[in-house]
Amino acid sequence: MFLGKKVLSIPQTSQYEQGCNASALKKLGVMTLSKIDTHFSTQLTRWFDEYAPVVVDYPDETEGIIQKLISN
């Protein structure tokens, strides 16, 4: 997402953190599927046609953190 690439999330079942990640991605606008089934080709086509890359601008806070550490 940082590089502006499209993401399609299919979390591995029985892995709690993957479900949490998929839920967070869905809130950001990423297409999320619960499984690959007989409708997958239709869903994949929809993803290609309708979904745009979700761009997340992560602020670079490294310099500020370093300055706080030095000043303390």
Backbone as CSV, one residue per row, in Angstrom:
resi,resn,N_x,N_y,N_z,CA_x,CA_y,CA_z,C_x,C_y,C_z
1,MET,0.826,-1.178,0.000,0.000,0.000,0.000,0.875,1.248,0.000
2,PHE,1.979,1.213,0.697,2.895,2.346,0.729,3.411,2.660,-0.669
3,LEU,3.564,1.629,-1.485,4.061,1.803,-2.852,2.944,2.071,-3.857
4,GLY,1.705,2.171,-3.385,0.584,2.467,-4.274,0.119,1.273,-5.094
5,LYS,0.348,0.065,-4.605,-0.081,-1.153,-5.299,-1.459,-1.572,-4.816
6,LYS,-2.215,-2.176,-5.719,-3.524,-2.702,-5.327,-3.336,-3.910,-4.419
7,VAL,-4.249,-4.051,-3.469,-4.173,-5.166,-2.524,-5.507,-5.899,-2.529
8,LEU,-5.439,-7.205,-2.569,-6.609,-8.069,-2.399,-6.284,-8.965,-1.215
9,SER,-7.086,-8.871,-0.171,-6.808,-9.601,1.057,-7.651,-10.868,1.139
10,ILE,-6.970,-11.998,1.338,-7.637,-13.284,1.572,-6.945,-13.892,2.796
11,PRO,-7.444,-13.579,3.991,-6.756,-14.052,5.194,-6.845,-15.572,5.350
12,GLN,-5.785,-16.130,5.873,-5.742,-17.564,6.147,-6.708,-17.873,7.281
13,THR,-7.527,-18.882,7.088,-8.498,-19.246,8.126,-7.785,-19.770,9.371
14,SER,-8.433,-19.629,10.481,-7.929,-20.087,11.789,-6.697,-19.323,12.251
15,GLN,-6.433,-18.169,11.667,-5.323,-17.319,12.090,-5.913,-15.968,12.503
16,TYR,-6.076,-15.781,13.805,-6.777,-14.620,14.342,-6.212,-13.309,13.817
17,GLU,-4.867,-13.179,13.825,-4.269,-11.904,13.427,-4.524,-11.594,11.953
18,GLN,-4.652,-12.623,11.130,-4.940,-12.385,9.719,-6.352,-11.847,9.540
19,GLY,-7.281,-12.347,10.333,-8.640,-11.812,10.307,-8.676,-10.361,10.757
20,CYS,-7.887,-10.039,11.783,-7.805,-8.648,12.260,-7.203,-7.751,11.190
21,ASN,-6.136,-8.208,10.551,-5.510,-7.425,9.482,-6.491,-7.212,8.330
22,ALA,-7.203,-8.251,7.948,-8.170,-8.139,6.848,-9.280,-7.155,7.205
23,SER,-9.721,-7.172,8.442,-10.757,-6.243,8.886,-10.268,-4.798,8.801
24,ALA,-9.039,-4.565,9.231,-8.461,-3.214,9.152,-8.299,-2.783,7.693
25,LEU,-7.852,-3.691,6.840,-7.688,-3.370,5.421,-9.030,-3.044,4.774
26,LYS,-10.047,-3.785,5.142,-11.385,-3.546,4.586,-11.867,-2.142,4.943
27,LYS,-11.600,-1.711,6.173,-11.988,-0.366,6.591,-11.253,0.710,5.792
28,LEU,-10.072,0.374,5.287,-9.302,1.310,4.471,-9.741,1.305,3.007
29,GLY,-10.615,0.360,2.642,-11.108,0.298,1.270,-10.517,-0.810,0.428
30,VAL,-9.804,-1.729,1.056,-9.209,-2.864,0.352,-10.244,-3.975,0.228
31,MET,-10.326,-4.594,-0.948,-11.244,-5.718,-1.133,-10.738,-6.904,-0.313
32,THR,-11.628,-7.494,0.460,-11.280,-8.616,1.327,-12.232,-9.775,1.062
33,LEU,-11.665,-10.942,0.830,-12.455,-12.153,0.616,-12.232,-13.099,1.784
34,SER,-13.268,-13.827,2.151,-13.120,-14.773,3.257,-12.522,-16.098,2.799
35,LYS,-12.668,-16.396,1.488,-12.121,-17.653,0.969,-12.103,-17.605,-0.558
36,ILE,-11.382,-18.545,-1.139,-11.390,-18.722,-2.587,-12.399,-19.826,-2.885
37,ASP,-13.432,-19.464,-3.635,-14.478,-20.438,-3.936,-14.846,-20.347,-5.418
38,THR,-16.007,-20.864,-5.774,-16.417,-20.896,-7.183,-16.668,-19.499,-7.753
39,HIS,-16.825,-18.504,-6.895,-17.064,-17.130,-7.344,-15.771,-16.321,-7.458
40,PHE,-14.642,-16.968,-7.236,-13.380,-16.230,-7.173,-13.063,-15.497,-8.470
41,SER,-13.262,-16.126,-9.608,-12.923,-15.454,-10.871,-13.752,-14.189,-11.069
42,THR,-15.014,-14.220,-10.673,-15.874,-13.038,-10.756,-15.384,-11.964,-9.795
43,GLN,-15.038,-12.369,-8.587,-14.553,-11.418,-7.587,-13.213,-10.808,-8.009
44,LEU,-12.348,-11.623,-8.598,-11.053,-11.140,-9.054,-11.223,-10.130,-10.192
45,THR,-12.134,-10.419,-11.108,-12.422,-9.482,-12.198,-12.950,-8.170,-11.640
46,ARG,-13.828,-8.258,-10.647,-14.362,-7.050,-9.999,-13.236,-6.248,-9.353
47,TRP,-12.303,-6.941,-8.715,-11.170,-6.273,-8.078,-10.331,-5.537,-9.125
48,PHE,-10.049,-6.222,-10.254,-9.282,-5.590,-11.332,-9.989,-4.352,-11.868
49,ASP,-11.299,-4.459,-12.066,-12.065,-3.399,-12.729,-12.474,-2.247,-11.818
50,GLU,-12.791,-2.530,-10.567,-13.435,-1.529,-9.718,-12.561,-0.967,-8.597
51,TYR,-11.559,-1.686,-8.187,-10.779,-1.240,-7.036,-9.525,-0.503,-7.479
52,ALA,-9.303,0.628,-6.864,-8.099,1.409,-7.109,-7.118,1.160,-5.967
53,PRO,-5.856,1.426,-6.191,-4.908,1.288,-5.084,-5.292,2.205,-3.930
54,VAL,-5.155,1.698,-2.728,-5.382,2.502,-1.531,-4.015,3.009,-1.111
55,VAL,-3.857,4.308,-1.138,-2.568,4.903,-0.780,-2.647,5.410,0.651
56,VAL,-1.749,4.929,1.462,-1.675,5.361,2.850,-0.381,6.135,3.004
57,ASP,-0.479,7.360,3.452,0.687,8.202,3.644,1.162,8.063,5.082
58,TYR,2.188,7.270,5.254,2.741,7.070,6.586,3.728,8.193,6.869
59,PRO,3.483,8.987,7.901,4.405,10.098,8.180,5.750,9.579,8.678
60,ASP,6.806,10.256,8.267,8.138,9.898,8.746,8.379,10.649,10.044
61,GLU,8.259,9.961,11.137,8.393,10.582,12.453,9.725,10.240,13.112
62,THR,10.629,9.645,12.354,11.902,9.196,12.915,12.686,10.346,13.523
63,GLU,12.809,11.460,12.791,13.596,12.587,13.283,13.029,13.129,14.596
64,GLY,11.717,13.245,14.681,11.095,13.730,15.912,11.345,12.811,17.093
65,ILE,11.289,11.511,16.854,11.548,10.529,17.921,12.995,10.628,18.388
66,ILE,13.910,10.763,17.431,15.333,10.875,17.786,15.574,12.130,18.629
67,GLN,14.970,13.239,18.219,15.152,14.488,18.977,14.590,14.374,20.397
68,LYS,13.447,13.706,20.563,12.875,13.516,21.897,13.809,12.655,22.760
69,LEU,14.378,11.599,22.160,15.288,10.749,22.909,16.535,11.510,23.329
70,ILE,17.064,12.320,22.427,18.290,13.081,22.730,18.029,14.115,23.815
71,SER,16.871,14.786,23.727,16.569,15.841,24.703,16.271,15.291,26.097
72,ASN,15.868,14.048,26.179,15.583,13.443,27.487,16.870,12.886,28.053
